[in-house]
Amino acid sequence: MEAMANLSNLELTNIFGLGLRSPHYSYLETRPQTQVGWFEIISENYFRTHGRPRKVLESLRLDYPISCHGVSLSIASYDDFDWKYLQDLKNFYDEIDPFIISDHLCFTGVKNNNLHNLLPFAYNHENLKHISSRIDQIQNFFGRKFGFENLSAYFDYKNSTMNEWEFIQELLEITDCNLLLDLNNLFVNSYNHSFDPDFFLDSIPLERVQEIHLAGFSQRDGFYFDTHSTSLYPELISLYKKVLNKRKNIPVVYEWDENIPEFNILEKQIIDIQNIWKEHPI
């Protein structure tokens, strides 16, 4: 493969990526030829270390574009940001030069007390105003446009005055941020909260979607859970095809986080998704 290009101006030749996970380090350290177009990392696993994970990443970025996806921004918190965390993250972005940066549209705790969980918040105008202001701060600080992922939520709030897709639509318009559209989260929510996922897809501006997440869910006690532990179900493929009907060339990443199989199994999943894309009419 050719040496790394200027990723900030990158045009992907293969829009299908894979979440980088540690069980695949040994294989990827051999720099094999793969069918994967790019890799997405969990930023917190790499940005404050110079050990093996960072070395693997620095080698991988010579051959592949990198997307950085965070889990600790806590954009919905009412505490001030952890500015040391943000500065370290900014330095990391400057070194890695990811072509996409993102985090979750959620609450993860208060300053110096990370709950290590992605928690929902009430969809109302008070939170819309508050989160919009925080997104403006973040995008100004980093000098980059952020993407925020729609959340899998297992409870909701009585003081919500709008639904999720209405909130996201207004947030995108106010802040000019991007959306990381997680189709697995969308399907899980639609099942658990009894709404039609088409309402979501028909309401959000797909031109603001910078990336799509695909993964497998699991079922327990009559609920679906966003476990990233299986191959794709037909329901997710159907949702992806509905997106393709409206906009085709959105970067896609496949995630697998529990009972992670060998790399070639995930690579086969990438090829299957790519074939769906190829067979879908423009």
C-alpha positions as CSV (number, residue, x, y, z in Angstrom):
1,M,0.0,0.0,0.0
2,E,1.0,3.6,-0.5
3,A,2.3,5.7,2.4
4,M,-0.3,7.7,4.3
5,A,-1.8,10.6,2.5
6,N,-3.0,13.9,4.0
7,L,-6.1,12.4,5.7
8,S,-7.8,15.7,6.5
9,N,-8.4,16.0,2.7
10,L,-9.0,12.3,2.2
11,E,-11.3,10.8,-0.3
12,L,-12.0,7.2,0.6
13,T,-11.5,4.6,-2.2
14,N,-13.2,2.0,0.0
15,I,-15.9,3.3,2.3
16,F,-16.2,0.1,4.4
17,G,-14.2,0.1,7.6
18,L,-13.8,-2.0,10.7
19,G,-13.5,-1.2,14.4
20,L,-9.9,-1.9,15.5
21,R,-9.8,-4.4,18.4
22,S,-6.9,-5.8,20.4
23,P,-7.4,-9.5,19.5
24,H,-6.4,-8.6,15.9
25,Y,-3.2,-6.8,16.7
26,S,-0.9,-9.7,16.1
27,Y,-2.4,-10.3,12.6
28,L,-2.4,-6.7,11.6
29,E,1.2,-6.2,12.8
30,T,2.2,-8.3,9.8
31,R,0.7,-5.6,7.5
32,P,-1.5,-8.0,5.5
33,Q,-3.5,-7.0,2.5
34,T,-7.1,-6.8,3.5
35,Q,-10.5,-5.9,2.1
36,V,-11.0,-3.3,4.8
37,G,-10.9,0.3,3.6
38,W,-10.2,2.0,7.0
39,F,-10.2,1.5,10.7
40,E,-12.1,3.2,13.5
41,I,-10.5,3.3,17.0
42,I,-11.9,4.0,20.4
43,S,-9.9,7.2,21.2
44,E,-9.5,6.5,24.9
45,N,-7.7,3.2,24.2
46,Y,-4.9,5.0,22.4
47,F,-4.5,8.7,23.2
48,R,-2.7,8.5,26.6
49,T,-0.4,5.6,25.9
50,H,2.7,4.9,23.9
51,G,2.6,1.2,24.5
52,R,1.7,-1.5,22.1
53,P,-1.8,-0.2,21.2
54,R,-0.3,3.1,20.1
55,K,2.5,1.4,18.1
56,V,-0.1,-0.8,16.3
57,L,-2.1,2.3,15.5
58,E,0.9,4.3,14.2
59,S,1.8,1.4,12.0
60,L,-1.7,0.9,10.8
61,R,-2.2,4.5,9.8
62,L,0.6,4.2,7.3
63,D,-1.7,2.0,5.2
64,Y,-5.3,3.0,6.2
65,P,-7.3,6.1,7.1
66,I,-8.2,6.3,10.7
67,S,-11.5,7.4,12.4
68,C,-11.4,8.4,16.1
69,H,-14.5,7.6,18.1
70,G,-14.7,8.6,21.8
71,V,-16.7,7.4,24.8
72,S,-15.9,10.0,27.5
73,L,-16.9,13.5,26.2
74,S,-20.2,13.4,28.1
75,I,-21.7,16.2,25.9
76,A,-25.0,16.1,27.8
77,S,-23.4,16.7,31.2
78,Y,-24.1,19.9,33.1
79,D,-20.6,19.8,34.7
80,D,-17.8,21.7,33.0
81,F,-15.6,19.8,30.5
82,D,-12.5,18.0,31.7
83,W,-10.2,20.4,29.8
84,K,-7.1,18.3,30.4
85,Y,-8.8,15.4,28.7
86,L,-9.8,17.6,25.8
87,Q,-6.3,19.0,25.4
88,D,-4.8,15.5,25.4
89,L,-7.4,14.4,22.9
90,K,-6.7,17.4,20.7
91,N,-2.9,16.7,20.8
92,F,-3.7,13.1,19.8
93,Y,-5.9,14.2,16.9
94,D,-3.1,16.5,15.7
95,E,-0.7,13.5,15.7
96,I,-3.0,10.9,14.2
97,D,-4.9,13.2,11.8
98,P,-8.1,11.2,11.7
99,F,-10.5,11.8,8.8
100,I,-13.5,11.6,11.1
101,I,-13.8,12.4,14.8
102,S,-16.9,11.6,16.9
103,D,-18.4,10.7,20.3
104,H,-21.8,9.8,21.6
105,L,-24.8,12.0,22.2
106,C,-25.1,11.0,25.8
107,F,-24.2,11.6,29.5
108,T,-21.3,9.6,30.9
109,G,-20.9,11.1,34.4
110,V,-19.6,14.2,36.1
111,K,-16.1,15.7,36.1
112,N,-13.6,13.2,37.8
113,N,-16.4,10.6,38.1
114,N,-16.8,8.7,34.8
115,L,-19.6,6.1,35.1
116,H,-18.2,4.2,32.1
117,N,-21.7,4.0,30.7
118,L,-23.5,5.8,27.8
119,L,-26.6,7.2,29.4
120,P,-29.6,9.0,27.7
121,F,-31.0,12.3,28.7
122,A,-34.4,14.1,28.3
123,Y,-35.2,15.3,24.9
124,N,-36.4,18.8,25.6
125,H,-35.6,22.4,24.7
126,E,-33.6,23.0,27.9
127,N,-31.2,20.2,27.0
128,L,-31.3,21.2,23.3
129,K,-30.0,24.7,24.2
130,H,-27.5,23.4,26.7
131,I,-26.0,20.6,24.5
132,S,-25.9,23.0,21.5
133,S,-23.8,25.4,23.5
134,R,-21.4,22.6,24.6
135,I,-21.1,21.4,21.0
136,D,-20.2,24.9,19.9
137,Q,-17.5,25.0,22.6
138,I,-16.1,21.6,21.5
139,Q,-16.0,22.4,17.8
140,N,-14.4,25.7,18.4
141,F,-11.8,24.2,20.7
142,F,-10.8,21.4,18.3
143,G,-11.2,23.5,15.1
144,R,-12.9,20.5,13.6
145,K,-16.5,19.4,13.0
146,F,-17.6,16.7,15.4
147,G,-20.0,13.8,14.8
148,F,-22.3,12.6,17.5
149,E,-23.8,9.1,17.6
150,N,-27.4,8.3,18.3
151,L,-27.6,6.3,21.5
152,S,-29.1,2.9,22.4
153,A,-31.3,3.8,25.4
154,Y,-33.0,1.4,27.7
155,F,-35.1,3.9,29.6
156,D,-36.5,7.4,28.8
157,Y,-37.6,10.4,30.8
158,K,-41.0,11.8,31.6
159,N,-39.8,15.4,31.0
160,S,-39.0,14.7,27.4
161,T,-41.0,17.0,25.1
162,M,-39.8,15.7,21.8
163,N,-38.7,12.4,20.4
164,E,-35.1,11.4,19.6
165,W,-35.2,12.2,15.9
166,E,-36.8,15.6,16.4
167,F,-34.1,16.5,18.9
168,I,-31.3,15.3,16.6
169,Q,-32.8,17.2,13.7
170,E,-32.9,20.5,15.6
171,L,-29.4,19.9,17.1
172,L,-27.8,19.4,13.7
173,E,-29.4,22.6,12.4
174,I,-28.4,24.7,15.4
175,T,-24.8,23.5,15.8
176,D,-23.8,22.5,12.2
177,C,-22.3,19.3,13.7
178,N,-22.6,15.9,12.1
179,L,-24.4,12.7,12.9
180,L,-22.8,9.3,13.3
181,L,-25.8,7.1,12.4
182,D,-25.7,3.9,14.3
183,L,-28.3,1.7,12.6
184,N,-28.0,-1.0,15.3
185,N,-28.9,1.5,18.0
186,L,-31.8,2.8,15.9
187,F,-33.2,-0.7,15.5
188,V,-32.8,-1.7,19.2
189,N,-34.5,1.5,20.3
190,S,-37.3,1.1,17.8
191,Y,-38.0,-2.4,19.1
192,N,-37.7,-1.6,22.8
193,H,-39.6,1.7,22.6
194,S,-42.1,0.6,20.0
195,F,-41.7,3.1,17.2
196,D,-41.1,2.7,13.4
197,P,-37.4,3.3,12.6
198,D,-38.5,4.8,9.3
199,F,-39.8,7.8,11.3
200,F,-36.2,8.4,12.3
201,L,-34.6,7.9,8.9
202,D,-37.3,10.0,7.2
203,S,-36.7,12.9,9.6
204,I,-32.9,13.3,9.9
205,P,-31.0,15.1,7.1
206,L,-28.9,12.2,5.7
207,E,-26.5,14.8,4.1
208,R,-25.3,15.4,7.7
209,V,-24.5,11.8,8.3
210,Q,-20.7,11.5,8.3
211,E,-20.5,7.8,9.1
212,I,-22.7,4.7,9.7
213,H,-22.2,2.0,12.4
214,L,-23.4,-1.5,11.8
215,A,-23.2,-4.3,14.4
216,G,-25.1,-7.3,15.8
217,F,-27.6,-7.1,18.7
218,S,-28.7,-9.7,21.2
219,Q,-32.1,-10.5,22.8
220,R,-32.9,-11.2,26.4
221,D,-36.2,-11.1,28.4
222,G,-38.1,-9.6,25.5
223,F,-35.7,-6.8,24.9
224,Y,-32.9,-6.1,22.4
225,F,-29.5,-5.0,23.5
226,D,-26.7,-3.3,21.6
227,T,-24.0,-5.9,22.4
228,H,-22.0,-5.9,19.1
229,S,-21.7,-9.6,19.6
230,T,-23.1,-11.2,16.4
231,S,-23.1,-10.9,12.7
232,L,-25.7,-8.7,11.0
233,Y,-29.3,-9.6,11.2
234,P,-31.7,-9.1,8.2
235,E,-33.4,-6.1,10.0
236,L,-30.1,-4.2,10.0
237,I,-29.5,-5.0,6.3
238,S,-33.0,-3.7,5.5
239,L,-32.3,-0.5,7.4
240,Y,-29.0,0.0,5.5
241,K,-30.7,-0.5,2.2
242,K,-33.2,2.2,3.1
243,V,-30.3,4.6,3.7
244,L,-28.8,3.6,0.4
245,N,-32.1,4.5,-1.3
246,K,-31.5,8.1,-0.2
247,R,-27.7,8.5,0.0
248,K,-25.2,5.8,-1.1
249,N,-21.6,6.9,-0.4
250,I,-21.6,7.2,3.4
251,P,-18.6,5.6,5.2
252,V,-19.6,2.5,7.0
253,V,-17.8,0.7,9.9
254,Y,-18.6,-2.7,11.3
255,E,-18.2,-3.2,15.1
256,W,-17.8,-6.5,17.1
257,D,-17.0,-6.1,20.8
258,E,-18.0,-9.3,22.6
259,N,-16.6,-12.8,21.8
260,I,-14.6,-11.2,19.1
261,P,-13.9,-13.7,16.2
262,E,-10.8,-14.0,14.1
263,F,-10.1,-11.2,11.6
264,N,-11.1,-13.1,8.5
265,I,-14.7,-13.6,9.9
266,L,-15.1,-9.8,10.3
267,E,-13.5,-9.2,6.9
268,K,-16.1,-11.5,5.4
269,Q,-18.8,-9.4,7.0
270,I,-17.2,-6.3,5.4
271,I,-17.3,-8.0,2.0
272,D,-20.9,-9.0,2.5
273,I,-21.9,-5.3,3.3
274,Q,-19.8,-4.1,0.3
275,N,-21.7,-6.5,-2.0
276,I,-25.0,-5.2,-0.8
277,W,-23.8,-1.7,-1.6
278,K,-22.5,-2.8,-5.1
279,E,-25.8,-4.5,-5.9
280,H,-27.9,-1.6,-4.8
281,P,-29.0,0.7,-7.6
282,I,-27.6,4.3,-7.5
